[in-house]
Amino acid sequence: MLVALTVAVAVAALALAAWCGFAAYRDQPTKDWHFIGMAVVSLLALAQLVVGIVLLARGDRPEQGMTIFICYLIGAFAAVPAAGFLSLAERTRWGSVTVAAGAVVLAVLQVRLYDIWGS
């Protein structure tokens, strides 16, 4: 795995979590700017998904197993978009809380992906 990309995804996810957490603190739902932030974080997660698949296709293998690595890659890619869709259904501060929680989950998944790969 690319360590720099893993760190970038985790930092961007934590920044999104702080931003949406602040919106929830101010009793605001997710707004268009939040969705742009979610798109940026999702693009970074997509880049990591592609890098992970390319590394597997080249013959590199994670230390803790390929199946769990692929599942974590897919979960990491889906965490923020799923939270974003849920926030559309909940147009209160709890929508912002949902996105903040999804972004924290993504950051934790990045740490776990790094551990699974065994860099």
Secondary structure, 3 states (H helix, E strand, C coil): CCHHHHHHHHHHHHHHHHHHHHHHHCCCCCCHHHHHHHHHHHHHHHHHHHHHHHHHHCCCCCCCCHHHHHHHHHHHHHHHHHHHHHHHHCCCHHHHHHHHHHHHHHHHHHHHHHHHHCC
